[in-house]
Amino acid sequence: MTVIHGFSRYLSPSNGENNHSSEVLLKSTSNRHVKHRSQALIEYDYIVVGGGTAGCPLAATLSSNYSVLLLEWGGLPHDHPDVLSQEKYVVNLYEANDRDSPAQRFTSEDGIPNLRGRILGGSSMINVGIYSRADGDFYARTGIKWDMGAVKKAYEWVEESIVFGTDNLTTWESSVRDALLESNIGPDNGFTLDHVVGVKVTGATFDEAGRRHGAVELVNKANPENL
Ligand SMILES: Cc1cc2nc3c(=O)[nH]c(=O)nc-3n(C[C@H](O)[C@H](O)[C@H](O)COP(=O)(O)OP(=O)(O)OC[C@H]3O[C@@H](n4cnc5c(N)ncnc54)[C@H](O)[C@@H]3O)c2cc1C
């Protein structure tokens, strides 16, 4: 179990009906692993299981009004610096092991070998980093009555922190775009984060220096008093 630096007030939960002390592995600020036994009880309004692409922003958002415990079984990005580098993208996938690598191998229920993130930030720390807002139809298909003003704010909340974009393309990228347009896949939408029909240049969670900005950075937007 990883306890995030600065958030190490984690104490093992107990149901209050027994005296079982849970054993948790705390990560100290000196980077040593420390086994710690505790019987203390702390209550949280919410417990978010999985500090991944969805879990990090969910915990950060909830923390503005509620107390939140964010549980993540993977490690911390700064202990696996390769996940922060665009150049090392394939290395991270290639080096997946069964123990502690940021990319974890698994086989889907229909038998397909796959990979997923096992690190604070989740699969956003091992993925290709392509970013786009959702397809307009998506909202209708969910059957949920969305507050589109709130949806727009949520997109902007994410984009201002971890999404980068430019229509200043490399030769290779503009060749692919031109080839698509010449194949009558259009129109050319230029740069946009919206999900649109045709060809577009979209955002990425890698900045221009090739550094990854995954969902883990959204934890920085949390209210530290509550997370
Ligand atoms: C190689 C690859 C490339 C991809 N490229 C893109 C892309 O370019 N653009 C795009 O939009 N999508 C891409 N995706 C898909 C995208 O990354 C995922 O759909 C998304 O990150 C899933 O988010 P999530 O929050 O559902 O899960 P995750 O981000 O995977 O988070 C789940 C978290 O839960 C943790 N966890 C699991 N079980 C437990 C437990 N029992 N206790 C505590 N913690 C637990 C995991 O360690 C993980 O951190 C890619 C995926 C992969 C694998």
The ligand as an ORCA input file, in Angstrom:
! r2SCAN-3c Opt
* xyz 0 1
  C      -0.697      1.195    -23.290
  C      -1.937      2.044    -23.170
  C      -2.076      3.177    -23.964
  C      -3.232      3.980    -23.856
  N      -3.291      5.138    -24.577
  C      -4.339      5.993    -24.356
  C      -4.364      7.285    -24.941
  O      -3.422      7.695    -25.637
  N      -5.433      8.100    -24.706
  C      -6.478      7.698    -23.901
  O      -7.431      8.482    -23.704
  N      -6.473      6.470    -23.319
  C      -5.416      5.639    -23.505
  N      -5.382      4.427    -22.855
  C      -6.522      4.069    -22.000
  C      -6.530      4.885    -20.697
  O      -5.212      5.062    -20.192
  C      -7.392      4.156    -19.685
  O      -8.676      3.927    -20.245
  C      -7.602      4.979    -18.420
  O      -6.346      5.409    -17.910
  C      -8.327      4.121    -17.373
  O      -8.571      4.947    -16.239
  P      -9.153      4.301    -14.912
  O      -9.196      5.388    -13.894
  O     -10.404      3.562    -15.238
  O      -8.094      3.174    -14.502
  P      -6.553      3.325    -14.178
  O      -6.020      4.652    -14.624
  O      -5.867      2.112    -14.718
  O      -6.532      3.345    -12.604
  C      -6.824      2.235    -11.807
  C      -5.925      2.346    -10.565
  O      -6.412      1.480     -9.553
  C      -5.314      0.856     -8.923
  N      -5.852     -0.346     -8.310
  C      -6.392     -1.417     -8.930
  N      -6.844     -2.301     -8.032
  C      -6.601     -1.754     -6.800
  C      -6.856     -2.183     -5.472
  N      -7.461     -3.364     -5.220
  N      -6.480     -1.368     -4.450
  C      -5.883     -0.181     -4.687
  N      -5.597      0.271     -5.934
  C      -5.968     -0.517     -6.979
  C      -4.307      0.649    -10.041
  O      -2.997      0.487     -9.540
  C      -4.486      1.954    -10.837
  O      -3.625      2.980    -10.381
  C      -4.263      3.612    -22.952
  C      -4.116      2.468    -22.155
  C      -2.959      1.700    -22.245
  C      -2.806      0.495    -21.346
*
